[in-house]
């Protein structure tokens, strides 16, 4: 592998960044062939193709059938001047903090400045933030869907005239990148059933009714896939916090029968549950197994490493940035909505 690429990061994203940098500082109008790029960087053809497709989606390159791939000088945006405002509900939740961190880190390597702001559930605060973004010359907003779940309307944000790209937003009116939460819950539940049997619980952290959420549909589909029956007594709803996980575990403890394993809405809830079960002397995973969804807490920060389902946040972050560049380069471009496939992580 080329010395220009770091084995610890997604190779195709690094490759896209390198090619993007060459476009910005070069004069060539035609890009080398996939074969030549693969040889140069000592990677396979598919990796190069994924990198090129990123640049095509954002508008930096375009393909001409039978002739090759070319630089689109009319749409290449001077990324060193791109400024992005990132709206998240809060910074206390480790998942939001992690998303903000990795998005900012990736952007920094591309000479993109990101300003992160937490909105809470206050429309007046949103208005103040947006006024500040406007004064700073922010080119585009990344809007996390959790902001809208606090009750803040999209109209409050959009009235300032700054383009918006969604992250985890279920809206048809803006570009959006989301992990496939339904598939994530399916993978987690299916794994737990295969390992521990059908007595698997689920604790939701969504403010939406449990039975209307993507995670629950995935949980249900895993039972159907395994010809197993859901025990409704093993389904709870709690705040998506450490305390929420702790209290939901305490509810289970008070009952006569415990689930053999529990899938939690996120990892911070799973950590809270582990604390409650350990206080009662229950051995994890020997007596009760715990699993979370999101992969936002590093293994070395866990007292007990647990399996999880990664929402592939690096890919979500990079894809969102790509859509931001594309939208700024061409405000009239067709809207794109991407679903990112999750990945089962057994620790």
Secondary structure, DSSP 8 states (H G I E B T S, - for coil): --TTS-TTS-HHHHHHHHHHHHHHH---SB---HHHHHHHHT--HHHHHHHHHHHHHTTSEEEETTTEEEE-TTT---GGG-EEEEEES-SSSHHHHHHHHHHHHHHHHTT-EEEEEE-TT-HHHHHHHHHHHHHHT--EEEEEHHHHHTT--HHHHHTT--EEEEES---SSSEEEEE-HHHHHHHHHHHHHHHH-S-EEEEE--SS-GGGSHHHHHHHHHHHHTT----GGGEEE--SSHHHHHHHHHHHHTSSS--SEEEESSHHHHHHHHHHHHHTT--TTTTSEEEEEE--S-GGG-SS---EEE--HHHHHHHHHHHHHHHHH-TTS---EEEE--EEE--
